[in-house]
Amino acid sequence: LQHNSHLLVYFTMEPITATPRLHYSFKVNSPDVAYTEDTITSQYQYRTTKTKVVDGELRAEPVSTGYTFRTERKVPKLGVMIVGLGGNNGTTVVAGTIANREGISWRTKTGVQHPNYYGSMLMASTIRLGHNEHGEETYVPFNSILPMVHPNDMVFGGWDISSMDLAAAMERAQVLEYDLQRQLVPHMKSMKPLPSIYYPDFIAANQKDRADNVIPGTKQDHLERIRQDIRDFKKANNVDKVIVLWSANTERFSSIVPGLNDTADNILAGIKQGEAEISPSSVFAIASILEGVPYINGSPQNTFVPGVIELALRHNVYIGGDDFKTGQTKIKSVLADFLISAGLKIASIVSYNHLGNNDGKNLSAPQQFRSKEITKTNVVDDMVASNPLLYKEGEHPDHCIVIKYVPYVGDSKRAMDEYTSEIFMGGHNTIAIHNTCEDSLLATPIILDLVMLTELMGRISYHTEAEGEKYHTFHPILSVLSYLLKAPLVPENATLVNALFRQRSCIENILKACVGLPPDNHMLLEQKTFVKSL
């Protein structure tokens, strides 16, 4: 390059990159890990940092706790009961797993499409295990860390206020391509949802025309019927375990009423008395807990009122929620974390959505929209609180959520976001995003991940060095599911994390601990120092 009579010579060098190596199974070679036919047992040192202010100075102290993790290797036959089985999500879950299991391909205008589990963290992503003797990074599928249920082997059933068989409901949903639907009809036309609970006060009035498949009687009758349905499903399908998941309409928030739903005993008494403020989703949760069955809430309402949480703790049954994290909120939990971590002060977030499926129709009612607004607004709270250099106590970005029902777009949801941040020396930066996402095709893999992870956690137990040989299960509130949910439910006084990559790392590192492997800290010191590579 000739410039100002000087010859400038640019040397370019291709970066030295090793080829990632993917392996589909592995075994840990360590004296701290024992494999038997039935279990994997690991001895693990959990290292963290405690902080304390002493004489006005913050002191940081590295601490270590010894854990023993034991994982049962036998994968059970799993039954999944979906509340809202005939909805867009329910039919897409069933159709998608059948297509994968049967290897059904279909024609589109661009060619032949083959089934997959794209969008599932456990089925379609990898983790970095380490590097080999050549410095090449080694990856394994996420679902190979520990034995997990395969979606193809799941047995599905559930409830819906609409009596439509699943083949007809799939056609009504308009999610899948016609040629795929055509081939799935023989597999799905005999599948019909069980009658469900319908309390008109909790969902939009525009859902009334669907409600032709409801359980009669009192709330106590409803509770007993759901419990019996779970027992019958388990027996009829010869499954070892059942998980119940709510994928039905968003409900309005329930009022927390002292003496009604504030304790386990009060809410059980309230059901017997037919109290109006106890929601369908809470009745399903209580029925599941009393049957010893994990319950996951995939919608934003406050299903887990204090009485339901207390009941889950009393019976030591896993619960998880709230609200599937699919498109706009998932992006928000990444972008907000990036901006604030980069020292940029988000001043406002404006999020607009429009969609035309039944979820959008239900959310067009103000009370149901308010439930969704709460879960979508709170997603940046922990990231804002993490940086008091940018935000004073009590300060928070302006955050506006808009959702509109536009029938024409169907399941193809449009999301538009604007992030305005304060930058160096009084400047401003605005990022605008347009995101078109097929709602149920994003939600379905998340449903499968929630079920797979919840089942796995039921096979993991632990004890600490101080406790001897007495094993415990994890806390009944499964906060490990946070990566998959907009408004994560966490135990009382626990840290609420919404930052997406922290949530994913949590899952990865807990599962690695169960096979005696350290967290991936990304330091790569062997490549940054003169120390001989490990």
Solvent accessible surface area in square Angstrom, and as a share of the most:
residue,aa,sasa,rsa
1,L,132,0.66
2,Q,131,0.58
3,H,98,0.44
4,N,113,0.58
5,S,106,0.68
6,H,122,0.55
7,L,126,0.63
8,L,71,0.36
9,V,98,0.56
10,Y,155,0.59
11,F,188,0.78
12,T,134,0.78
13,M,171,0.76
14,E,147,0.66
15,P,102,0.64
16,I,172,0.87
17,T,109,0.63
18,A,50,0.39
19,T,75,0.44
20,P,86,0.54
21,R,100,0.37
22,L,82,0.41
23,H,95,0.42
24,Y,163,0.62
25,S,88,0.57
26,F,53,0.22
27,K,145,0.62
28,V,18,0.11
29,N,156,0.80
30,S,34,0.22
31,P,141,0.89
32,D,69,0.36
33,V,16,0.09
34,A,54,0.42
35,Y,54,0.21
36,T,74,0.43
37,E,161,0.72
38,D,100,0.52
39,T,28,0.16
40,I,7,0.04
41,T,29,0.17
42,S,0,0.00
43,Q,91,0.40
44,Y,27,0.10
45,Q,72,0.32
46,Y,105,0.40
47,R,173,0.63
48,T,58,0.34
49,T,78,0.45
50,K,124,0.53
51,T,88,0.51
52,K,145,0.61
53,V,98,0.56
54,V,48,0.28
55,D,140,0.73
56,G,75,0.72
57,E,97,0.43
58,L,118,0.59
59,R,114,0.41
60,A,70,0.54
61,E,101,0.45
62,P,113,0.71
63,V,39,0.22
64,S,61,0.39
65,T,54,0.32
66,G,3,0.03
67,Y,55,0.21
68,T,11,0.06
69,F,17,0.07
70,R,87,0.32
71,T,0,0.00
72,E,92,0.41
73,R,87,0.32
74,K,163,0.69
75,V,55,0.32
76,P,17,0.11
77,K,86,0.37
78,L,1,0.00
79,G,0,0.00
80,V,0,0.00
81,M,0,0.00
82,I,0,0.00
83,V,3,0.02
84,G,6,0.06
85,L,4,0.02
86,G,2,0.02
87,G,17,0.16
88,N,23,0.12
89,N,32,0.16
90,G,0,0.00
91,T,1,0.00
92,T,5,0.03
93,V,0,0.00
94,V,2,0.01
95,A,0,0.00
96,G,20,0.19
97,T,3,0.02
98,I,9,0.05
99,A,3,0.02
100,N,29,0.15
101,R,112,0.41
102,E,86,0.39
103,G,50,0.48
104,I,19,0.10
105,S,37,0.24
106,W,31,0.11
107,R,169,0.62
108,T,38,0.22
109,K,204,0.87
110,T,126,0.73
111,G,31,0.30
112,V,73,0.42
113,Q,73,0.32
114,H,113,0.50
115,P,33,0.21
116,N,59,0.30
117,Y,28,0.11
118,Y,163,0.62
119,G,53,0.51
120,S,2,0.01
121,M,12,0.05
122,L,0,0.00
123,M,38,0.17
124,A,53,0.41
125,S,32,0.21
126,T,56,0.32
127,I,3,0.02
128,R,39,0.14
129,L,48,0.24
130,G,20,0.19
131,H,45,0.20
132,N,42,0.21
133,E,145,0.65
134,H,136,0.61
135,G,29,0.28
136,E,24,0.11
137,E,45,0.20
138,T,21,0.12
139,Y,55,0.21
140,V,1,0.00
141,P,20,0.13
142,F,0,0.00
143,N,42,0.22
144,S,29,0.19
145,I,6,0.03
146,L,3,0.02
147,P,37,0.23
148,M,23,0.10
149,V,3,0.02
150,H,70,0.31
151,P,0,0.00
152,N,36,0.19
153,D,95,0.49
154,M,8,0.03
155,V,35,0.20
156,F,24,0.10
157,G,11,0.10
158,G,4,0.03
159,W,0,0.00
160,D,11,0.06
161,I,23,0.12
162,S,7,0.04
163,S,51,0.33
164,M,71,0.32
165,D,33,0.17
166,L,0,0.00
167,A,8,0.07
168,A,35,0.27
169,A,0,0.00
170,M,4,0.02
171,E,118,0.53
172,R,70,0.26
173,A,11,0.09
174,Q,143,0.63
175,V,20,0.11
176,L,27,0.13
177,E,90,0.40
178,Y,161,0.61
179,D,28,0.14
180,L,6,0.03
181,Q,23,0.10
182,R,124,0.45
183,Q,52,0.23
184,L,0,0.00
185,V,57,0.33
186,P,87,0.55
187,H,70,0.31
188,M,0,0.00
189,K,120,0.51
190,S,94,0.61
191,M,50,0.22
192,K,141,0.60
193,P,9,0.06
194,L,60,0.30
195,P,35,0.22
196,S,4,0.03
197,I,8,0.04
198,Y,44,0.17
199,Y,27,0.10
200,P,84,0.53
201,D,89,0.46
202,F,1,0.01
203,I,21,0.11
204,A,6,0.05
205,A,92,0.71
206,N,53,0.27
207,Q,1,0.00
208,K,149,0.63
209,D,118,0.61
210,R,49,0.18
211,A,23,0.18
212,D,96,0.50
213,N,21,0.11
214,V,61,0.35
215,I,11,0.06
216,P,105,0.66
217,G,55,0.53
218,T,79,0.46
219,K,21,0.09
220,Q,44,0.20
221,D,70,0.36
222,H,11,0.05
223,L,5,0.03
224,E,75,0.34
225,R,87,0.32
226,I,0,0.00
227,R,55,0.20
228,Q,74,0.33
229,D,10,0.05
230,I,3,0.02
231,R,99,0.36
232,D,71,0.37
233,F,22,0.09
234,K,87,0.37
235,K,174,0.74
236,A,88,0.68
237,N,48,0.25
238,N,119,0.61
239,V,9,0.05
240,D,79,0.41
241,K,62,0.26
242,V,5,0.03
243,I,2,0.01
244,V,0,0.00
245,L,0,0.00
246,W,10,0.03
247,S,16,0.10
248,A,30,0.24
249,N,22,0.11
250,T,4,0.02
251,E,1,0.00
252,R,23,0.08
253,F,71,0.30
254,S,8,0.05
255,S,61,0.39
256,I,85,0.43
257,V,55,0.31
258,P,114,0.72
259,G,54,0.52
260,L,17,0.09
261,N,2,0.01
262,D,45,0.23
263,T,47,0.27
264,A,0,0.00
265,D,86,0.44
266,N,44,0.23
267,I,1,0.00
268,L,42,0.21
269,A,39,0.30
270,G,2,0.02
271,I,1,0.00
272,K,145,0.62
273,Q,128,0.57
274,G,38,0.36
275,E,61,0.28
276,A,80,0.62
277,E,34,0.15
278,I,2,0.01
279,S,3,0.02
280,P,7,0.05
281,S,0,0.00
282,S,3,0.02
283,V,0,0.00
284,F,1,0.00
285,A,0,0.00
286,I,0,0.00
287,A,0,0.00
288,S,0,0.00
289,I,1,0.00
290,L,41,0.20
291,E,41,0.18
292,G,49,0.47
293,V,11,0.06
294,P,25,0.16
295,Y,0,0.00
296,I,1,0.01
297,N,0,0.00
298,G,4,0.04
299,S,7,0.05
300,P,3,0.02
301,Q,1,0.01
302,N,29,0.15
303,T,1,0.00
304,F,15,0.06
305,V,4,0.02
306,P,58,0.37
307,G,0,0.00
308,V,0,0.00
309,I,39,0.20
310,E,64,0.29
311,L,0,0.00
312,A,0,0.00
313,L,80,0.40
314,R,123,0.45
315,H,82,0.37
316,N,87,0.45
317,V,11,0.06
318,Y,22,0.08
319,I,2,0.01
320,G,0,0.00
321,G,2,0.02
322,D,18,0.10
323,D,4,0.02
324,F,13,0.05
325,K,0,0.00
326,T,14,0.08
327,G,6,0.05
328,Q,3,0.01
329,T,2,0.01
330,K,46,0.19
331,I,62,0.31
332,K,2,0.01
333,S,0,0.00
334,V,46,0.27
335,L,26,0.13
336,A,0,0.00
337,D,36,0.19
338,F,111,0.46
339,L,2,0.01
340,I,5,0.03
341,S,90,0.58
342,A,58,0.45
343,G,41,0.39
344,L,46,0.23
345,K,37,0.16
346,I,1,0.01
347,A,34,0.26
348,S,25,0.16
349,I,0,0.00
350,V,62,0.36
351,S,0,0.00
352,Y,67,0.26
353,N,2,0.01
354,H,31,0.14
355,L,4,0.02
356,G,11,0.11
357,N,13,0.07
358,N,27,0.14
359,D,47,0.24
360,G,1,0.01
361,K,58,0.25
362,N,0,0.00
363,L,6,0.03
364,S,61,0.39
365,A,21,0.16
366,P,109,0.69
367,Q,106,0.47
368,Q,5,0.02
369,F,45,0.19
370,R,126,0.46
371,S,0,0.00
372,K,20,0.08
373,E,40,0.18
374,I,43,0.22
375,T,4,0.02
376,K,7,0.03
377,T,34,0.20
378,N,65,0.33
379,V,0,0.00
380,V,1,0.00
381,D,53,0.27
382,D,27,0.14
383,M,6,0.03
384,V,7,0.04
385,A,79,0.62
386,S,80,0.52
387,N,26,0.13
388,P,102,0.64
389,L,171,0.85
390,L,37,0.19
391,Y,8,0.03
392,K,164,0.70
393,E,182,0.82
394,G,80,0.77
395,E,62,0.28
396,H,73,0.33
397,P,9,0.05
398,D,103,0.54
399,H,34,0.15
400,C,63,0.38
401,I,7,0.04
402,V,43,0.25
403,I,20,0.10
404,K,112,0.47
405,Y,73,0.28
406,V,54,0.31
407,P,85,0.54
408,Y,206,0.78
409,V,24,0.14
410,G,21,0.20
411,D,11,0.06
412,S,28,0.18
413,K,21,0.09
414,R,69,0.25
415,A,0,0.00
416,M,67,0.30
417,D,8,0.04
418,E,74,0.33
419,Y,1,0.00
420,T,27,0.16
421,S,1,0.01
422,E,73,0.33
423,I,65,0.33
424,F,171,0.71
425,M,163,0.73
426,G,62,0.60
427,G,25,0.24
428,H,123,0.55
429,N,52,0.27
430,T,76,0.44
431,I,50,0.25
432,A,84,0.65
433,I,46,0.24
434,H,114,0.51
435,N,25,0.13
436,T,73,0.43
437,C,8,0.05
438,E,91,0.41
439,D,18,0.09
440,S,1,0.01
441,L,68,0.34
442,L,63,0.31
443,A,4,0.03
444,T,13,0.08
445,P,9,0.06
446,I,4,0.02
447,I,0,0.00
448,L,2,0.01
449,D,1,0.00
450,L,0,0.00
451,V,1,0.00
452,M,1,0.00
453,L,0,0.00
454,T,3,0.02
455,E,4,0.02
456,L,0,0.00
457,M,0,0.00
458,G,37,0.35
459,R,8,0.03
460,I,1,0.00
461,S,16,0.10
462,Y,50,0.19
463,H,13,0.06
464,T,20,0.12
465,E,126,0.57
466,A,104,0.81
467,E,81,0.36
468,G,36,0.35
469,E,140,0.63
470,K,141,0.60
471,Y,54,0.20
472,H,55,0.25
473,T,57,0.33
474,F,42,0.18
475,H,82,0.37
476,P,13,0.08
477,I,8,0.04
478,L,7,0.04
479,S,42,0.27
480,V,13,0.08
481,L,1,0.00
482,S,12,0.08
483,Y,27,0.10
484,L,2,0.01
485,L,2,0.01
486,K,13,0.05
487,A,26,0.20
488,P,14,0.09
489,L,31,0.15
490,V,33,0.19
491,P,22,0.14
492,E,158,0.71
493,N,151,0.78
494,A,46,0.36
495,T,105,0.61
496,L,69,0.34
497,V,29,0.17
498,N,3,0.01
499,A,2,0.01
500,L,9,0.05
501,F,120,0.50
502,R,140,0.51
503,Q,6,0.03
504,R,47,0.17
505,S,49,0.32
506,C,56,0.33
507,I,0,0.00
508,E,19,0.08
509,N,41,0.21
510,I,42,0.21
511,L,0,0.00
512,K,5,0.02
513,A,5,0.04
514,C,0,0.00
515,V,2,0.01
516,G,19,0.18
517,L,35,0.17
518,P,94,0.59
519,P,63,0.40
520,D,28,0.15
521,N,101,0.52
522,H,136,0.61
523,M,96,0.43
524,L,48,0.24
525,L,94,0.47
526,E,33,0.15
527,Q,102,0.45
528,K,137,0.58
529,T,62,0.36
530,F,217,0.90
531,V,101,0.58
532,K,180,0.76
533,S,63,0.41
534,L,177,0.88
